[in-house]
């Protein structure tokens, strides 16, 4: 691996790591807020923290 490719891969790793940490912190900060989702036949009340949480799984798979 050349130095340029290694530097690019390292930079991408740091960016993905930062996004992962930011998503987890965001989930924890908004976990106590609730939203209602009306699907027409039923109203679901869920924590707002579940919205950014799938992003953490995606980033974990990439890393």
N, C-alpha and C positions, 0 to 999 in steps of 0.2 A: 504494500500500500504506500502510495506516495505521501509526502508531507502535506500536500494540499488536500488530498482526499481524507487524510486522517484528521486534519484541522476542521474540515467541513463536517465530518461524522461526529467529531467531539462537540462541535457547536450545536448540531442538531440534537444530540443527546442531552446537552444542558437545557436547551429550549423545551424539549419534551418533559424533562424532569421538573422544570419550573412550572409548566402547565399542569402537570400531575399534582404538584403540591398546592398550586393555586385552586384547582378544582376541589381538592379535599378540604382545604380551609373554607372555601365558599360553601360547601355542603354542610360543614359543621356550624358555620355562622348563621345560616338561614334554616337550619333544621327545626327550630321551634316556631317557624311561621307556617301556617297552613293555608292551602288553597282548595277551592271547590271546583270540581270538574263535572259539568253537567253533560251527560251523554244522551239526554232525551228520555231514557227509560229509568235512569238511576243517577243520583248525584253522589260522586265520590269525593271525600275529603282526604287529601293526602298532604304530607309534609312537603314544603317547597324544596327541601334538601334532596329529594329524589330526582329532581330535574337535571342538575349537573353531574350526578353520580355515575351515569353510564359513560361519561367521558373518561373517568378514571379507569374503567375496564379497558376501553379502547387504547389508552396510552400505555397501560400495563402490558397489553398484548404487543404493542409496537416495540416497547423497550425490551 
